[in-house]
Amino acid sequence: MAAGGVISGNLPVFDGTSYGDWCVKMEAILGFQEVDDIVKKGLQEPAKNATNETKNAYKESRRLDCKARMLLH
């Protein structure tokens, strides 16, 4: 495993076949990396008058979203 807990090495690549197998593998990887919730729920920007706590939670969600996109790409 690389720094920051990101899996190094070969990640499954979807090549247009065996979607079910790829999906199971990616669900396991995204769950292990603790980004599966952000993938399922998505991001919602906080309101302009949001509290600092809400803004910080959004910043963390954005970080997790970027991590998930990196794993998927």
PyMOL Python script that loads the backbone (N, CA, C, O; Angstrom):
from pymol import cmd

cmd.read_pdbstr("""\
ATOM      1  N   MET A   1       0.831  -1.173   0.000  1.00  0.00           N
ATOM      2  CA  MET A   1       0.000   0.000   0.000  1.00  0.00           C
ATOM      3  C   MET A   1       0.876   1.236   0.000  1.00  0.00           C
ATOM      4  O   MET A   1       1.904   1.266   0.677  1.00  0.00           O
ATOM      5  N   ALA A   2       0.493   2.240  -0.736  1.00  0.00           N
ATOM      6  CA  ALA A   2       1.250   3.482  -0.815  1.00  0.00           C
ATOM      7  C   ALA A   2       0.878   4.396   0.339  1.00  0.00           C
ATOM      8  O   ALA A   2      -0.045   4.112   1.102  1.00  0.00           O
ATOM      9  N   ALA A   3       1.607   5.496   0.455  1.00  0.00           N
ATOM     10  CA  ALA A   3       1.327   6.485   1.486  1.00  0.00           C
ATOM     11  C   ALA A   3      -0.105   6.979   1.373  1.00  0.00           C
ATOM     12  O   ALA A   3      -0.645   7.096   0.273  1.00  0.00           O
ATOM     13  N   GLY A   4      -0.711   7.265   2.503  1.00  0.00           N
ATOM     14  CA  GLY A   4      -2.070   7.772   2.503  1.00  0.00           C
ATOM     15  C   GLY A   4      -3.122   6.691   2.377  1.00  0.00           C
ATOM     16  O   GLY A   4      -4.310   6.995   2.269  1.00  0.00           O
ATOM     17  N   GLY A   5      -2.705   5.421   2.389  1.00  0.00           N
ATOM     18  CA  GLY A   5      -3.662   4.330   2.367  1.00  0.00           C
ATOM     19  C   GLY A   5      -4.234   4.019   1.005  1.00  0.00           C
ATOM     20  O   GLY A   5      -5.203   3.266   0.913  1.00  0.00           O
ATOM     21  N   VAL A   6      -3.674   4.569  -0.057  1.00  0.00           N
ATOM     22  CA  VAL A   6      -4.171   4.291  -1.400  1.00  0.00           C
ATOM     23  C   VAL A   6      -3.527   3.003  -1.894  1.00  0.00           C
ATOM     24  O   VAL A   6      -2.327   2.792  -1.721  1.00  0.00           O
ATOM     25  N   ILE A   7      -4.318   2.162  -2.496  1.00  0.00           N
ATOM     26  CA  ILE A   7      -3.825   0.885  -3.006  1.00  0.00           C
ATOM     27  C   ILE A   7      -2.890   1.142  -4.177  1.00  0.00           C
ATOM     28  O   ILE A   7      -3.227   1.875  -5.106  1.00  0.00           O
ATOM     29  N   SER A   8      -1.728   0.540  -4.122  1.00  0.00           N
ATOM     30  CA  SER A   8      -0.807   0.651  -5.254  1.00  0.00           C
ATOM     31  C   SER A   8      -0.898  -0.630  -6.077  1.00  0.00           C
ATOM     32  O   SER A   8      -1.411  -1.648  -5.612  1.00  0.00           O
ATOM     33  N   GLY A   9      -0.404  -0.565  -7.273  1.00  0.00           N
ATOM     34  CA  GLY A   9      -0.438  -1.748  -8.116  1.00  0.00           C
ATOM     35  C   GLY A   9      -1.561  -1.678  -9.122  1.00  0.00           C
ATOM     36  O   GLY A   9      -2.009  -0.599  -9.507  1.00  0.00           O
ATOM     37  N   ASN A  10      -2.001  -2.831  -9.536  1.00  0.00           N
ATOM     38  CA  ASN A  10      -3.021  -2.906 -10.579  1.00  0.00           C
ATOM     39  C   ASN A  10      -4.421  -2.870  -9.997  1.00  0.00           C
ATOM     40  O   ASN A  10      -4.806  -3.739  -9.215  1.00  0.00           O
ATOM     41  N   LEU A  11      -5.172  -1.859 -10.385  1.00  0.00           N
ATOM     42  CA  LEU A  11      -6.583  -1.795 -10.053  1.00  0.00           C
ATOM     43  C   LEU A  11      -7.359  -2.385 -11.216  1.00  0.00           C
ATOM     44  O   LEU A  11      -6.902  -2.318 -12.356  1.00  0.00           O
ATOM     45  N   PRO A  12      -8.527  -2.964 -10.953  1.00  0.00           N
ATOM     46  CA  PRO A  12      -9.308  -3.524 -12.053  1.00  0.00           C
ATOM     47  C   PRO A  12      -9.734  -2.427 -13.029  1.00  0.00           C
ATOM     48  O   PRO A  12     -10.180  -1.357 -12.613  1.00  0.00           O
ATOM     49  N   VAL A  13      -9.597  -2.693 -14.295  1.00  0.00           N
ATOM     50  CA  VAL A  13      -9.979  -1.745 -15.343  1.00  0.00           C
ATOM     51  C   VAL A  13     -11.181  -2.326 -16.079  1.00  0.00           C
ATOM     52  O   VAL A  13     -11.153  -3.476 -16.518  1.00  0.00           O
ATOM     53  N   PHE A  14     -12.228  -1.533 -16.210  1.00  0.00           N
ATOM     54  CA  PHE A  14     -13.414  -1.996 -16.928  1.00  0.00           C
ATOM     55  C   PHE A  14     -13.145  -1.878 -18.420  1.00  0.00           C
ATOM     56  O   PHE A  14     -12.918  -0.782 -18.932  1.00  0.00           O
ATOM     57  N   ASP A  15     -13.172  -3.008 -19.114  1.00  0.00           N
ATOM     58  CA  ASP A  15     -12.863  -3.037 -20.541  1.00  0.00           C
ATOM     59  C   ASP A  15     -14.106  -3.283 -21.400  1.00  0.00           C
ATOM     60  O   ASP A  15     -13.994  -3.607 -22.582  1.00  0.00           O
ATOM     61  N   GLY A  16     -15.283  -3.129 -20.803  1.00  0.00           N
ATOM     62  CA  GLY A  16     -16.514  -3.337 -21.548  1.00  0.00           C
ATOM     63  C   GLY A  16     -17.082  -4.737 -21.399  1.00  0.00           C
ATOM     64  O   GLY A  16     -18.179  -5.021 -21.882  1.00  0.00           O
ATOM     65  N   THR A  17     -16.343  -5.609 -20.736  1.00  0.00           N
ATOM     66  CA  THR A  17     -16.824  -6.976 -20.500  1.00  0.00           C
ATOM     67  C   THR A  17     -16.772  -7.264 -19.003  1.00  0.00           C
ATOM     68  O   THR A  17     -16.094  -6.567 -18.248  1.00  0.00           O
ATOM     69  N   SER A  18     -17.478  -8.272 -18.596  1.00  0.00           N
ATOM     70  CA  SER A  18     -17.468  -8.737 -17.198  1.00  0.00           C
ATOM     71  C   SER A  18     -17.749  -7.609 -16.208  1.00  0.00           C
ATOM     72  O   SER A  18     -17.047  -7.448 -15.209  1.00  0.00           O
ATOM     73  N   TYR A  19     -18.798  -6.827 -16.508  1.00  0.00           N
ATOM     74  CA  TYR A  19     -19.144  -5.698 -15.642  1.00  0.00           C
ATOM     75  C   TYR A  19     -19.404  -6.149 -14.207  1.00  0.00           C
ATOM     76  O   TYR A  19     -18.967  -5.491 -13.263  1.00  0.00           O
ATOM     77  N   GLY A  20     -20.110  -7.265 -14.037  1.00  0.00           N
ATOM     78  CA  GLY A  20     -20.427  -7.741 -12.694  1.00  0.00           C
ATOM     79  C   GLY A  20     -19.186  -8.001 -11.864  1.00  0.00           C
ATOM     80  O   GLY A  20     -19.126  -7.608 -10.700  1.00  0.00           O
ATOM     81  N   ASP A  21     -18.195  -8.658 -12.446  1.00  0.00           N
ATOM     82  CA  ASP A  21     -16.949  -8.936 -11.735  1.00  0.00           C
ATOM     83  C   ASP A  21     -16.216  -7.644 -11.380  1.00  0.00           C
ATOM     84  O   ASP A  21     -15.744  -7.472 -10.256  1.00  0.00           O
ATOM     85  N   TRP A  22     -16.127  -6.736 -12.357  1.00  0.00           N
ATOM     86  CA  TRP A  22     -15.457  -5.458 -12.125  1.00  0.00           C
ATOM     87  C   TRP A  22     -16.157  -4.690 -11.003  1.00  0.00           C
ATOM     88  O   TRP A  22     -15.506  -4.108 -10.135  1.00  0.00           O
ATOM     89  N   CYS A  23     -17.484  -4.695 -11.032  1.00  0.00           N
ATOM     90  CA  CYS A  23     -18.281  -3.962 -10.052  1.00  0.00           C
ATOM     91  C   CYS A  23     -18.033  -4.500  -8.635  1.00  0.00           C
ATOM     92  O   CYS A  23     -17.863  -3.716  -7.701  1.00  0.00           O
ATOM     93  N   VAL A  24     -18.012  -5.812  -8.471  1.00  0.00           N
ATOM     94  CA  VAL A  24     -17.758  -6.411  -7.158  1.00  0.00           C
ATOM     95  C   VAL A  24     -16.374  -6.017  -6.655  1.00  0.00           C
ATOM     96  O   VAL A  24     -16.213  -5.663  -5.487  1.00  0.00           O
ATOM     97  N   LYS A  25     -15.382  -6.078  -7.529  1.00  0.00           N
ATOM     98  CA  LYS A  25     -14.013  -5.725  -7.137  1.00  0.00           C
ATOM     99  C   LYS A  25     -13.922  -4.253  -6.744  1.00  0.00           C
ATOM    100  O   LYS A  25     -13.296  -3.915  -5.739  1.00  0.00           O
ATOM    101  N   MET A  26     -14.552  -3.369  -7.542  1.00  0.00           N
ATOM    102  CA  MET A  26     -14.484  -1.944  -7.242  1.00  0.00           C
ATOM    103  C   MET A  26     -15.245  -1.605  -5.959  1.00  0.00           C
ATOM    104  O   MET A  26     -14.810  -0.743  -5.196  1.00  0.00           O
ATOM    105  N   GLU A  27     -16.367  -2.267  -5.716  1.00  0.00           N
ATOM    106  CA  GLU A  27     -17.099  -2.037  -4.460  1.00  0.00           C
ATOM    107  C   GLU A  27     -16.224  -2.408  -3.268  1.00  0.00           C
ATOM    108  O   GLU A  27     -16.227  -1.705  -2.257  1.00  0.00           O
ATOM    109  N   ALA A  28     -15.482  -3.496  -3.373  1.00  0.00           N
ATOM    110  CA  ALA A  28     -14.599  -3.910  -2.287  1.00  0.00           C
ATOM    111  C   ALA A  28     -13.477  -2.888  -2.088  1.00  0.00           C
ATOM    112  O   ALA A  28     -13.165  -2.520  -0.955  1.00  0.00           O
ATOM    113  N   ILE A  29     -12.880  -2.437  -3.168  1.00  0.00           N
ATOM    114  CA  ILE A  29     -11.794  -1.463  -3.080  1.00  0.00           C
ATOM    115  C   ILE A  29     -12.302  -0.137  -2.517  1.00  0.00           C
ATOM    116  O   ILE A  29     -11.681   0.434  -1.620  1.00  0.00           O
ATOM    117  N   LEU A  30     -13.422   0.355  -3.034  1.00  0.00           N
ATOM    118  CA  LEU A  30     -13.972   1.626  -2.562  1.00  0.00           C
ATOM    119  C   LEU A  30     -14.383   1.529  -1.097  1.00  0.00           C
ATOM    120  O   LEU A  30     -14.228   2.492  -0.346  1.00  0.00           O
ATOM    121  N   GLY A  31     -14.905   0.378  -0.685  1.00  0.00           N
ATOM    122  CA  GLY A  31     -15.254   0.186   0.717  1.00  0.00           C
ATOM    123  C   GLY A  31     -14.018   0.163   1.603  1.00  0.00           C
ATOM    124  O   GLY A  31     -13.998   0.782   2.667  1.00  0.00           O
ATOM    125  N   PHE A  32     -12.989  -0.551   1.165  1.00  0.00           N
ATOM    126  CA  PHE A  32     -11.745  -0.620   1.923  1.00  0.00           C
ATOM    127  C   PHE A  32     -11.114   0.762   2.078  1.00  0.00           C
ATOM    128  O   PHE A  32     -10.553   1.081   3.127  1.00  0.00           O
ATOM    129  N   GLN A  33     -11.207   1.568   1.046  1.00  0.00           N
ATOM    130  CA  GLN A  33     -10.646   2.914   1.075  1.00  0.00           C
ATOM    131  C   GLN A  33     -11.583   3.923   1.758  1.00  0.00           C
ATOM    132  O   GLN A  33     -11.256   5.105   1.867  1.00  0.00           O
ATOM    133  N   GLU A  34     -12.738   3.451   2.211  1.00  0.00           N
ATOM    134  CA  GLU A  34     -13.723   4.255   2.938  1.00  0.00           C
ATOM    135  C   GLU A  34     -14.238   5.435   2.118  1.00  0.00           C
ATOM    136  O   GLU A  34     -14.446   6.530   2.640  1.00  0.00           O
ATOM    137  N   VAL A  35     -14.441   5.188   0.817  1.00  0.00           N
ATOM    138  CA  VAL A  35     -14.996   6.225  -0.055  1.00  0.00           C
ATOM    139  C   VAL A  35     -16.290   5.773  -0.720  1.00  0.00           C
ATOM    140  O   VAL A  35     -16.837   6.488  -1.559  1.00  0.00           O
ATOM    141  N   ASP A  36     -16.780   4.601  -0.356  1.00  0.00           N
ATOM    142  CA  ASP A  36     -17.990   4.078  -0.989  1.00  0.00           C
ATOM    143  C   ASP A  36     -19.214   4.944  -0.706  1.00  0.00           C
ATOM    144  O   ASP A  36     -20.069   5.090  -1.580  1.00  0.00           O
ATOM    145  N   ASP A  37     -19.320   5.514   0.476  1.00  0.00           N
ATOM    146  CA  ASP A  37     -20.474   6.372   0.791  1.00  0.00           C
ATOM    147  C   ASP A  37     -20.520   7.612  -0.085  1.00  0.00           C
ATOM    148  O   ASP A  37     -21.590   8.005  -0.550  1.00  0.00           O
ATOM    149  N   ILE A  38     -19.373   8.228  -0.313  1.00  0.00           N
ATOM    150  CA  ILE A  38     -19.347   9.448  -1.127  1.00  0.00           C
ATOM    151  C   ILE A  38     -19.706   9.119  -2.570  1.00  0.00           C
ATOM    152  O   ILE A  38     -20.319   9.935  -3.259  1.00  0.00           O
ATOM    153  N   VAL A  39     -19.331   7.935  -3.031  1.00  0.00           N
ATOM    154  CA  VAL A  39     -19.677   7.514  -4.394  1.00  0.00           C
ATOM    155  C   VAL A  39     -21.184   7.305  -4.498  1.00  0.00           C
ATOM    156  O   VAL A  39     -21.801   7.709  -5.483  1.00  0.00           O
ATOM    157  N   LYS A  40     -21.771   6.679  -3.496  1.00  0.00           N
ATOM    158  CA  LYS A  40     -23.203   6.376  -3.522  1.00  0.00           C
ATOM    159  C   LYS A  40     -24.068   7.616  -3.293  1.00  0.00           C
ATOM    160  O   LYS A  40     -25.114   7.766  -3.925  1.00  0.00           O
ATOM    161  N   LYS A  41     -23.640   8.503  -2.395  1.00  0.00           N
ATOM    162  CA  LYS A  41     -24.465   9.652  -2.022  1.00  0.00           C
ATOM    163  C   LYS A  41     -24.152  10.914  -2.819  1.00  0.00           C
ATOM    164  O   LYS A  41     -25.028  11.755  -3.017  1.00  0.00           O
ATOM    165  N   GLY A  42     -22.918  11.050  -3.273  1.00  0.00           N
ATOM    166  CA  GLY A  42     -22.520  12.246  -4.010  1.00  0.00           C
ATOM    167  C   GLY A  42     -22.194  13.404  -3.079  1.00  0.00           C
ATOM    168  O   GLY A  42     -22.256  13.282  -1.856  1.00  0.00           O
ATOM    169  N   LEU A  43     -21.847  14.521  -3.688  1.00  0.00           N
ATOM    170  CA  LEU A  43     -21.478  15.732  -2.953  1.00  0.00           C
ATOM    171  C   LEU A  43     -22.570  16.777  -3.076  1.00  0.00           C
ATOM    172  O   LEU A  43     -23.199  16.920  -4.124  1.00  0.00           O
ATOM    173  N   GLN A  44     -22.781  17.496  -2.002  1.00  0.00           N
ATOM    174  CA  GLN A  44     -23.664  18.647  -2.044  1.00  0.00           C
ATOM    175  C   GLN A  44     -22.916  19.818  -1.445  1.00  0.00           C
ATOM    176  O   GLN A  44     -22.451  19.756  -0.307  1.00  0.00           O
ATOM    177  N   GLU A  45     -22.802  20.887  -2.220  1.00  0.00           N
ATOM    178  CA  GLU A  45     -22.110  22.064  -1.706  1.00  0.00           C
ATOM    179  C   GLU A  45     -22.903  22.676  -0.563  1.00  0.00           C
ATOM    180  O   GLU A  45     -24.133  22.703  -0.595  1.00  0.00           O
ATOM    181  N   PRO A  46     -22.186  23.173   0.456  1.00  0.00           N
ATOM    182  CA  PRO A  46     -22.888  23.807   1.570  1.00  0.00           C
ATOM    183  C   PRO A  46     -23.458  25.167   1.146  1.00  0.00           C
ATOM    184  O   PRO A  46     -22.993  25.783   0.187  1.00  0.00           O
ATOM    185  N   ALA A  47     -24.460  25.606   1.874  1.00  0.00           N
ATOM    186  CA  ALA A  47     -25.035  26.923   1.620  1.00  0.00           C
ATOM    187  C   ALA A  47     -23.992  27.999   1.912  1.00  0.00           C
ATOM    188  O   ALA A  47     -23.051  27.765   2.672  1.00  0.00           O
ATOM    189  N   LYS A  48     -24.155  29.154   1.322  1.00  0.00           N
ATOM    190  CA  LYS A  48     -23.186  30.243   1.518  1.00  0.00           C
ATOM    191  C   LYS A  48     -23.088  30.665   2.975  1.00  0.00           C
ATOM    192  O   LYS A  48     -22.034  31.122   3.417  1.00  0.00           O
ATOM    193  N   ASN A  49     -24.171  30.518   3.725  1.00  0.00           N
ATOM    194  CA  ASN A  49     -24.157  30.909   5.134  1.00  0.00           C
ATOM    195  C   ASN A  49     -23.939  29.709   6.065  1.00  0.00           C
ATOM    196  O   ASN A  49     -24.316  29.760   7.236  1.00  0.00           O
ATOM    197  N   ALA A  50     -23.337  28.640   5.556  1.00  0.00           N
ATOM    198  CA  ALA A  50     -23.111  27.423   6.338  1.00  0.00           C
ATOM    199  C   ALA A  50     -22.104  27.678   7.453  1.00  0.00           C
ATOM    200  O   ALA A  50     -21.275  28.585   7.375  1.00  0.00           O
ATOM    201  N   THR A  51     -22.198  26.863   8.478  1.00  0.00           N
ATOM    202  CA  THR A  51     -21.264  26.966   9.601  1.00  0.00           C
ATOM    203  C   THR A  51     -19.888  26.461   9.172  1.00  0.00           C
ATOM    204  O   THR A  51     -19.753  25.774   8.159  1.00  0.00           O
ATOM    205  N   ASN A  52     -18.890  26.805   9.946  1.00  0.00           N
ATOM    206  CA  ASN A  52     -17.532  26.319   9.665  1.00  0.00           C
ATOM    207  C   ASN A  52     -17.478  24.800   9.748  1.00  0.00           C
ATOM    208  O   ASN A  52     -16.744  24.160   8.994  1.00  0.00           O
ATOM    209  N   GLU A  53     -18.242  24.227  10.652  1.00  0.00           N
ATOM    210  CA  GLU A  53     -18.286  22.767  10.779  1.00  0.00           C
ATOM    211  C   GLU A  53     -18.808  22.132   9.496  1.00  0.00           C
ATOM    212  O   GLU A  53     -18.265  21.132   9.026  1.00  0.00           O
ATOM    213  N   THR A  54     -19.856  22.711   8.935  1.00  0.00           N
ATOM    214  CA  THR A  54     -20.421  22.204   7.681  1.00  0.00           C
ATOM    215  C   THR A  54     -19.435  22.385   6.535  1.00  0.00           C
ATOM    216  O   THR A  54     -19.292  21.499   5.692  1.00  0.00           O
ATOM    217  N   LYS A  55     -18.760  23.522   6.501  1.00  0.00           N
ATOM    218  CA  LYS A  55     -17.766  23.776   5.448  1.00  0.00           C
ATOM    219  C   LYS A  55     -16.598  22.804   5.562  1.00  0.00           C
ATOM    220  O   LYS A  55     -16.091  22.327   4.547  1.00  0.00           O
ATOM    221  N   ASN A  56     -16.167  22.506   6.782  1.00  0.00           N
ATOM    222  CA  ASN A  56     -15.072  21.548   6.977  1.00  0.00           C
ATOM    223  C   ASN A  56     -15.503  20.139   6.582  1.00  0.00           C
ATOM    224  O   ASN A  56     -14.714  19.386   6.011  1.00  0.00           O
ATOM    225  N   ALA A  57     -16.740  19.781   6.881  1.00  0.00           N
ATOM    226  CA  ALA A  57     -17.253  18.464   6.484  1.00  0.00           C
ATOM    227  C   ALA A  57     -17.299  18.362   4.963  1.00  0.00           C
ATOM    228  O   ALA A  57     -16.987  17.313   4.399  1.00  0.00           O
ATOM    229  N   TYR A  58     -17.687  19.445   4.302  1.00  0.00           N
ATOM    230  CA  TYR A  58     -17.717  19.456   2.842  1.00  0.00           C
ATOM    231  C   TYR A  58     -16.303  19.312   2.275  1.00  0.00           C
ATOM    232  O   TYR A  58     -16.090  18.590   1.301  1.00  0.00           O
ATOM    233  N   LYS A  59     -15.352  19.993   2.881  1.00  0.00           N
ATOM    234  CA  LYS A  59     -13.957  19.903   2.420  1.00  0.00           C
ATOM    235  C   LYS A  59     -13.458  18.458   2.515  1.00  0.00           C
ATOM    236  O   LYS A  59     -12.775  17.977   1.611  1.00  0.00           O
ATOM    237  N   GLU A  60     -13.796  17.769   3.605  1.00  0.00           N
ATOM    238  CA  GLU A  60     -13.408  16.368   3.761  1.00  0.00           C
ATOM    239  C   GLU A  60     -14.127  15.493   2.734  1.00  0.00           C
ATOM    240  O   GLU A  60     -13.531  14.570   2.180  1.00  0.00           O
ATOM    241  N   SER A  61     -15.385  15.775   2.485  1.00  0.00           N
ATOM    242  CA  SER A  61     -16.133  15.022   1.471  1.00  0.00           C
ATOM    243  C   SER A  61     -15.524  15.218   0.093  1.00  0.00           C
ATOM    244  O   SER A  61     -15.450  14.270  -0.689  1.00  0.00           O
ATOM    245  N   ARG A  62     -15.091  16.422  -0.214  1.00  0.00           N
ATOM    246  CA  ARG A  62     -14.425  16.680  -1.505  1.00  0.00           C
ATOM    247  C   ARG A  62     -13.141  15.883  -1.627  1.00  0.00           C
ATOM    248  O   ARG A  62     -12.831  15.352  -2.693  1.00  0.00           O
ATOM    249  N   ARG A  63     -12.392  15.801  -0.530  1.00  0.00           N
ATOM    250  CA  ARG A  63     -11.148  15.025  -0.534  1.00  0.00           C
ATOM    251  C   ARG A  63     -11.450  13.558  -0.822  1.00  0.00           C
ATOM    252  O   ARG A  63     -10.768  12.926  -1.629  1.00  0.00           O
ATOM    253  N   LEU A  64     -12.471  13.020  -0.163  1.00  0.00           N
ATOM    254  CA  LEU A  64     -12.849  11.628  -0.383  1.00  0.00           C
ATOM    255  C   LEU A  64     -13.362  11.410  -1.802  1.00  0.00           C
ATOM    256  O   LEU A  64     -13.106  10.367  -2.403  1.00  0.00           O
ATOM    257  N   ASP A  65     -14.083  12.390  -2.339  1.00  0.00           N
ATOM    258  CA  ASP A  65     -14.579  12.298  -3.711  1.00  0.00           C
ATOM    259  C   ASP A  65     -13.415  12.237  -4.697  1.00  0.00           C
ATOM    260  O   ASP A  65     -13.441  11.450  -5.643  1.00  0.00           O
ATOM    261  N   CYS A  66     -12.408  13.057  -4.480  1.00  0.00           N
ATOM    262  CA  CYS A  66     -11.222  13.033  -5.359  1.00  0.00           C
ATOM    263  C   CYS A  66     -10.503  11.692  -5.253  1.00  0.00           C
ATOM    264  O   CYS A  66     -10.031  11.157  -6.257  1.00  0.00           O
ATOM    265  N   LYS A  67     -10.419  11.156  -4.057  1.00  0.00           N
ATOM    266  CA  LYS A  67      -9.783   9.850  -3.858  1.00  0.00           C
ATOM    267  C   LYS A  67     -10.556   8.761  -4.606  1.00  0.00           C
ATOM    268  O   LYS A  67      -9.958   7.898  -5.247  1.00  0.00           O
ATOM    269  N   ALA A  68     -11.883   8.809  -4.518  1.00  0.00           N
ATOM    270  CA  ALA A  68     -12.710   7.820  -5.218  1.00  0.00           C
ATOM    271  C   ALA A  68     -12.544   7.939  -6.727  1.00  0.00           C
ATOM    272  O   ALA A  68     -12.425   6.929  -7.421  1.00  0.00           O
ATOM    273  N   ARG A  69     -12.536   9.174  -7.240  1.00  0.00           N
ATOM    274  CA  ARG A  69     -12.371   9.357  -8.692  1.00  0.00           C
ATOM    275  C   ARG A  69     -11.010   8.854  -9.153  1.00  0.00           C
ATOM    276  O   ARG A  69     -10.893   8.286 -10.239  1.00  0.00           O
ATOM    277  N   MET A  70      -9.975   9.061  -8.329  1.00  0.00           N
ATOM    278  CA  MET A  70      -8.641   8.569  -8.679  1.00  0.00           C
ATOM    279  C   MET A  70      -8.662   7.046  -8.781  1.00  0.00           C
ATOM    280  O   MET A  70      -8.073   6.482  -9.704  1.00  0.00           O
ATOM    281  N   LEU A  71      -9.331   6.379  -7.848  1.00  0.00           N
ATOM    282  CA  LEU A  71      -9.403   4.924  -7.884  1.00  0.00           C
ATOM    283  C   LEU A  71     -10.189   4.429  -9.099  1.00  0.00           C
ATOM    284  O   LEU A  71      -9.843   3.407  -9.693  1.00  0.00           O
ATOM    285  N   LEU A  72     -11.233   5.145  -9.462  1.00  0.00           N
ATOM    286  CA  LEU A  72     -12.053   4.732 -10.599  1.00  0.00           C
ATOM    287  C   LEU A  72     -11.361   4.993 -11.927  1.00  0.00           C
ATOM    288  O   LEU A  72     -11.573   4.252 -12.887  1.00  0.00           O
ATOM    289  N   HIS A  73     -10.544   6.022 -11.998  1.00  0.00           N
ATOM    290  CA  HIS A  73      -9.868   6.323 -13.263  1.00  0.00           C
ATOM    291  C   HIS A  73      -8.613   5.500 -13.363  1.00  0.00           C
ATOM    292  O   HIS A  73      -7.888   5.598 -14.354  1.00  0.00           O
TER     293      HIS A  73
END
""", "prot")
cmd.dss("prot")
cmd.show_as("cartoon", "prot")
cmd.util.cbc("prot")
cmd.orient("prot")
